[in-house]
Amino acid sequence: MKKRFFIAMSIVAIVAGATAEGEHDFAPKWNIGDRWTVRGWDGLVTPNPTNRMERIVIRKGKPFDVTCEVTRVVLVGTQACFEVTAKRSKKENEIIPDEKWIAYYTTNEMALIKLVSIIHEDPSSHVDYKFDYKRGCPTTAEDLPSVIPFDTPSFVNTTRAMGRTRLGREIVQETTAKENAPERFTTKLRTQYMFKERVVKQEWEKGLPWWRSWVETRGGEVHREFELVIPEKPKISE
């Protein structure tokens, strides 16, 4: 009973000032109730007219939105984490499964340590994906069945950081500051993927809840793109 009380009081203390800690100014600072929307485009693939054995990726297919919300702070094991729901929008008459994910980011480093997949709000469809996180390492989610991007850089190591994917592939992160714009940063996460280099480029800016833009390339070809559309603050209740 005392242990449960201690855990509950610890979470309350974190919620009272729930912001990300760390060395980096571009790390998002969240509060419970923060919301934002990102818009994505899958790359359109078409056969190469001069070589039918090859495919050409044409940038930007049909757009879709993903709404994210910081719902609460919880303990995942012994780690205090922000719980963030991410749900893909579904247009009328669009035949796709309802896609919803719950992501858990540590409050001290904003590191992704767990994802939960939910299809059609069916409890039997819930699938947990856990990440073997080590301090200061980036995490990627390239092997998950999701169109929502969860790749997360290290906010502890600025210039260069290294880690491994869930499948054991090496991740190399590079971070650079924008010239004449000290509030903006670019991160690149590089991994080898099916004999091609996978690069996730993210543009960050102080004060925003998430990246401004996200682009994935494989072998130099763009596969997916996202951009921040609406950062929202919680409404004041009357």
Backbone torsions as a table, in degrees:
resi	resn	phi	psi	omega
1	MET	NA	-44.2	179.3
2	LYS	-63.5	-37.1	-179.5
3	LYS	-64.3	-44.0	179.1
4	ARG	-62.7	-40.0	179.9
5	PHE	-63.8	-41.7	179.2
6	PHE	-62.9	-43.6	179.0
7	ILE	-62.6	-44.9	-179.9
8	ALA	-60.9	-44.3	180.0
9	MET	-66.8	-32.8	178.0
10	SER	-64.9	-42.6	179.2
11	ILE	-65.3	-41.3	177.9
12	VAL	-58.8	-42.8	-179.9
13	ALA	-62.8	-38.5	179.2
14	ILE	-68.6	-42.8	-178.7
15	VAL	-61.5	-34.1	-177.5
16	ALA	-59.1	-29.8	176.8
17	GLY	-139.0	57.2	-171.0
18	ALA	-78.7	89.3	174.7
19	THR	-134.3	155.8	-178.8
20	ALA	-76.5	135.3	176.2
21	GLU	-97.8	172.4	177.4
22	GLY	135.2	180.0	-173.7
23	GLU	-86.6	-14.1	-168.0
24	HIS	-102.2	131.3	-179.7
25	ASP	-70.6	-24.5	-175.5
26	PHE	-87.9	1.8	174.5
27	ALA	-65.4	133.0	178.4
28	PRO	-60.0	147.6	175.8
29	LYS	-119.2	109.4	-171.7
30	TRP	-103.8	153.1	167.6
31	ASN	-128.3	152.1	178.3
32	ILE	-60.0	131.0	-178.2
33	GLY	101.2	-11.0	176.3
34	ASP	-62.4	139.0	179.9
35	ARG	-134.7	149.2	173.0
36	TRP	-154.7	161.6	-179.1
37	THR	-127.4	135.2	174.1
38	VAL	-118.6	147.3	179.4
39	ARG	-112.1	133.5	-176.9
40	GLY	-123.2	159.3	175.5
41	TRP	-136.9	127.0	171.0
42	ASP	-79.1	149.1	176.6
43	GLY	-74.4	132.3	176.2
44	LEU	-80.0	133.0	-177.9
45	VAL	-110.9	133.4	179.7
46	THR	-139.5	150.5	177.8
47	PRO	-63.6	146.4	175.1
48	ASN	-72.9	122.0	-176.7
49	PRO	-63.2	-21.4	-179.1
50	THR	-99.4	-9.8	179.9
51	ASN	-153.0	101.9	-174.9
52	ARG	-68.5	-12.7	178.4
53	MET	-81.5	-10.2	-179.4
54	GLU	-110.4	158.8	175.8
55	ARG	-122.9	147.4	178.1
56	ILE	-112.8	132.0	177.6
57	VAL	-94.6	117.7	176.8
58	ILE	-96.7	128.5	-173.8
59	ARG	-65.6	143.4	170.9
60	LYS	64.2	96.4	170.5
61	GLY	-88.7	-143.0	-179.8
62	LYS	-72.2	135.6	-179.5
63	PRO	-77.2	154.6	172.5
64	PHE	-148.6	152.6	-177.8
65	ASP	-107.3	150.4	174.5
66	VAL	-127.6	122.2	179.3
67	THR	-100.9	129.8	-178.2
68	CYS	-117.9	145.5	178.7
69	GLU	-146.5	134.9	173.9
70	VAL	-82.4	110.8	-171.1
71	THR	-95.0	-34.2	-178.9
72	ARG	-172.3	176.2	172.0
73	VAL	-114.0	127.4	-177.5
74	VAL	-134.8	168.6	174.1
75	LEU	-95.5	128.5	171.7
76	VAL	-112.5	101.5	-168.5
77	GLY	69.0	-117.6	176.6
78	THR	-106.4	3.4	-176.1
79	GLN	-94.9	128.3	171.5
80	ALA	-76.2	128.3	-173.7
81	CYS	-134.5	146.2	165.5
82	PHE	-75.0	133.8	173.1
83	GLU	-99.7	122.2	-176.5
84	VAL	-122.8	123.0	175.1
85	THR	-91.8	140.6	178.4
86	ALA	-132.2	121.0	-176.1
87	LYS	-129.9	131.0	178.8
88	ARG	-80.7	136.6	177.4
89	SER	-71.2	152.6	-179.2
90	LYS	-131.2	120.3	-179.3
91	LYS	-78.8	158.8	-179.8
92	GLU	-60.1	135.5	179.9
93	ASN	69.1	10.6	178.3
94	GLU	-84.1	123.7	-175.4
95	ILE	-94.8	81.6	174.6
96	ILE	-140.1	152.1	177.9
97	PRO	-69.7	149.0	173.9
98	ASP	-64.3	123.4	-177.3
99	GLU	-113.2	120.4	178.5
100	LYS	-138.5	137.1	178.6
101	TRP	-128.6	151.5	171.7
102	ILE	-119.5	122.2	-177.8
103	ALA	-110.8	147.1	-179.7
104	TYR	-122.8	118.9	-179.6
105	TYR	-116.6	132.3	-179.6
106	THR	-63.4	142.5	-177.2
107	THR	-73.5	-24.0	-175.7
108	ASN	-87.5	-28.3	-177.6
109	GLU	-126.2	-5.9	-173.9
110	MET	58.5	39.0	179.9
111	ALA	-93.7	134.9	176.8
112	LEU	-77.0	121.0	-178.9
113	ILE	-121.7	-12.5	-178.6
114	LYS	-158.7	143.4	173.6
115	LEU	-131.0	143.5	175.5
116	VAL	-124.7	124.0	179.0
117	SER	-93.0	133.1	179.4
118	ILE	-129.6	124.3	178.2
119	ILE	-115.1	125.9	177.2
120	HIS	56.4	27.4	179.0
121	GLU	54.7	24.3	-178.8
122	ASP	-91.3	116.8	-178.4
123	PRO	-55.9	-30.8	-178.5
124	SER	-72.4	-13.5	-178.5
125	SER	-93.6	-2.6	-177.9
126	HIS	-66.7	129.9	177.9
127	VAL	-129.2	128.0	179.1
128	ASP	-95.2	137.2	173.8
129	TYR	-124.3	118.5	-179.5
130	LYS	-109.1	146.8	-177.9
131	PHE	-112.1	133.3	177.9
132	ASP	-80.4	79.9	-172.2
133	TYR	-82.8	140.3	172.4
134	LYS	-124.4	143.8	-173.3
135	ARG	-52.2	132.4	175.2
136	GLY	79.7	9.1	-177.7
137	CYS	-104.9	143.4	174.5
138	PRO	-75.6	162.0	175.3
139	THR	-129.6	143.1	176.1
140	THR	-126.8	158.9	-178.1
141	ALA	-129.2	43.1	-174.1
142	GLU	-73.2	-17.2	-176.6
143	ASP	-99.2	10.7	-178.5
144	LEU	-96.3	147.9	179.8
145	PRO	-79.2	66.6	-176.4
146	SER	-140.9	142.8	173.2
147	VAL	-90.9	-7.7	-179.7
148	ILE	-87.1	128.8	-176.2
149	PRO	-82.7	126.8	179.1
150	PHE	-119.1	9.2	179.6
151	ASP	-59.4	129.5	-174.4
152	THR	-129.4	124.1	178.8
153	PRO	-76.5	170.4	171.0
154	SER	-80.2	129.7	174.7
155	PHE	-97.8	7.6	179.4
156	VAL	-100.1	-44.7	176.9
157	ASN	-98.8	120.2	-173.3
158	THR	-83.4	-61.7	-170.4
159	THR	-71.5	-43.5	-176.6
160	ARG	-152.6	133.0	178.6
161	ALA	-141.1	156.6	-179.9
162	MET	-135.3	151.6	177.8
163	GLY	-161.2	-166.3	178.4
164	ARG	-138.4	147.4	177.4
165	THR	-76.2	174.5	177.7
166	ARG	-62.6	-24.0	-180.0
167	LEU	-95.4	5.8	175.4
168	GLY	91.4	2.5	178.6
169	ARG	-74.1	144.5	-179.9
170	GLU	-74.7	137.4	175.0
171	ILE	-111.6	131.8	174.8
172	VAL	-120.1	125.6	-179.3
173	GLN	-110.9	136.2	173.4
174	GLU	-125.9	136.5	-179.7
175	THR	-127.4	131.9	178.0
176	THR	-132.3	149.1	176.4
177	ALA	-90.9	145.9	178.8
178	LYS	-72.9	137.2	176.5
179	GLU	-67.1	136.4	178.3
180	ASN	62.0	15.0	177.3
181	ALA	-146.2	75.8	-174.4
182	PRO	-63.8	-13.4	179.6
183	GLU	-87.6	-1.6	-177.9
184	ARG	-117.3	142.6	-178.4
185	PHE	-137.9	152.5	175.8
186	THR	-120.8	129.6	174.0
187	THR	-115.8	144.0	174.8
188	LYS	-127.9	126.1	176.5
189	LEU	-109.2	120.8	-176.4
190	ARG	-114.1	131.9	173.3
191	THR	-141.1	157.8	173.0
192	GLN	-88.7	127.0	-174.9
193	TYR	-134.5	111.0	176.8
194	MET	50.5	53.2	177.8
195	PHE	69.3	6.7	177.2
196	LYS	-126.7	152.2	176.6
197	GLU	-81.9	126.5	175.3
198	ARG	-98.5	125.3	-179.8
199	VAL	-124.5	127.4	174.0
200	VAL	-110.5	115.9	-180.0
201	LYS	-105.7	126.0	-178.9
202	GLN	-124.5	135.8	176.1
203	GLU	-105.0	122.8	-177.1
204	TRP	-114.5	153.2	176.9
205	GLU	-145.9	137.3	178.9
206	LYS	-56.5	140.2	175.5
207	GLY	90.0	-12.8	178.1
208	LEU	-92.5	150.1	-176.7
209	PRO	-74.7	-18.0	-179.9
210	TRP	-156.3	-173.7	-179.1
211	TRP	-64.2	156.1	175.0
212	ARG	-77.3	-37.0	180.0
213	SER	-150.0	157.0	-177.0
214	TRP	-144.7	124.8	-179.2
215	VAL	-133.2	129.8	176.4
216	GLU	-110.1	128.3	174.0
217	THR	-121.6	148.8	174.5
218	ARG	-131.6	118.9	-175.8
219	GLY	61.4	29.8	179.6
220	GLY	86.5	-8.0	-179.8
221	GLU	-98.7	137.3	-179.7
222	VAL	-73.9	127.6	178.2
223	HIS	-106.1	-39.5	-179.6
224	ARG	-146.0	149.6	175.4
225	GLU	-137.1	145.8	175.1
226	PHE	-139.7	154.2	173.0
227	GLU	-144.2	150.6	178.1
228	LEU	-73.8	128.0	-177.1
229	VAL	-106.4	-52.5	-174.4
230	ILE	-136.7	106.0	166.3
231	PRO	-86.4	126.8	-176.7
232	GLU	-118.3	147.6	173.6
233	LYS	-105.2	154.1	-179.6
234	PRO	-62.3	141.7	178.3
235	LYS	-73.2	144.1	178.8
236	ILE	-82.1	121.8	-179.8
237	SER	-75.9	140.0	-178.0
238	GLU	-89.5	NA	NA
